[in-house]
Amino acid sequence: MLQFASATGFIRTILIILLIYYSIKVLSRLFAPLLIKFVAKKAEERFGGQFGDFQKQNEPKRKEGEVTIDKVPNTKSSNKNVGDYIDYEEID
């Protein structure tokens, strides 16, 4: 025995699908920023904790108020014979 779908049932199904689609679209616009903030905060905590641990391990023990200055010697030397300088002029 075959059963055929009625026109009202078909229209009702289409309307339900559209209602679900647009409700998901509206809700995602409302809750997406909150979800992104939550994920960013968790990632910041995780990476910040790893960086904080790394920084504490490499930090030498110093007294409070002690100042140290680390200088890196300038060892760069420029090669003057790299090439010729060409002065360009604009043509009108």
C-alpha positions as CSV (number, residue, x, y, z in Angstrom):
1,M,0.0,0.0,0.0
2,L,1.6,3.3,-1.1
3,Q,1.2,6.5,0.9
4,F,1.6,9.9,-0.6
5,A,2.7,13.1,1.2
6,S,0.1,15.8,1.3
7,A,0.9,19.4,0.3
8,T,0.3,20.7,3.8
9,G,2.6,18.2,5.3
10,F,5.3,19.1,2.8
11,I,4.9,22.8,3.5
12,R,4.9,22.2,7.2
13,T,8.2,20.2,6.9
14,I,9.8,23.0,4.9
15,L,8.7,25.6,7.4
16,I,10.1,23.6,10.3
17,I,13.5,23.2,8.5
18,L,13.6,27.0,7.8
19,L,12.7,27.8,11.4
20,I,15.4,25.5,12.8
21,Y,18.0,27.0,10.3
22,Y,17.2,30.6,11.2
23,S,17.1,29.9,14.9
24,I,20.5,28.3,14.8
25,K,21.8,31.3,12.8
26,V,20.4,33.8,15.3
27,L,21.6,31.9,18.3
28,S,25.1,31.5,16.8
29,R,25.4,35.2,16.4
30,L,24.4,35.7,20.0
31,F,26.6,33.0,21.6
32,A,29.6,32.9,19.2
33,P,31.4,35.9,20.8
34,L,31.0,34.4,24.2
35,L,32.3,31.1,23.1
36,I,35.3,32.8,21.4
37,K,36.1,34.8,24.5
38,F,36.0,31.6,26.6
39,V,38.3,29.7,24.3
40,A,40.7,32.7,24.0
41,K,40.8,33.0,27.8
42,K,41.6,29.3,28.3
43,A,44.3,29.4,25.6
44,E,45.8,32.5,27.3
45,E,45.9,30.8,30.7
46,R,47.5,27.7,29.2
47,F,50.2,29.6,27.2
48,G,50.7,32.1,30.0
49,G,51.2,29.4,32.5
50,Q,53.8,27.7,30.3
51,F,55.6,31.0,29.7
52,G,55.5,31.9,33.4
53,D,57.1,28.5,34.3
54,F,59.8,29.0,31.7
55,Q,60.6,32.5,32.8
56,K,60.9,31.4,36.4
57,Q,63.3,28.7,35.6
58,N,65.7,30.9,33.6
59,E,65.5,33.9,35.9
60,P,68.6,34.1,38.2
61,K,68.1,34.8,41.8
62,R,68.8,38.5,42.7
63,K,68.2,40.7,45.6
64,E,65.4,43.2,45.5
65,G,66.5,46.5,44.0
66,E,69.6,45.1,42.4
67,V,70.2,46.4,38.9
68,T,72.2,44.6,36.2
69,I,72.9,45.8,32.7
70,D,73.8,43.3,30.0
71,K,75.6,44.8,27.0
72,V,76.0,43.0,23.7
73,P,79.1,44.1,21.8
74,N,78.5,45.5,18.4
75,T,80.2,43.1,16.0
76,K,78.4,44.1,12.9
77,S,80.7,45.3,10.1
78,S,79.3,46.8,6.9
79,N,80.8,46.0,3.6
80,K,81.2,49.2,1.6
81,N,82.0,47.3,-1.7
82,V,78.6,45.7,-2.0
83,G,77.5,47.5,-5.2
84,D,77.0,50.8,-6.9
85,Y,74.4,53.3,-5.9
86,I,72.1,54.4,-8.7
87,D,70.2,57.6,-8.4
88,Y,66.9,57.5,-10.3
89,E,65.1,60.5,-11.7
90,E,61.4,60.7,-12.5
91,I,60.5,61.3,-16.1
92,D,57.4,63.5,-16.8
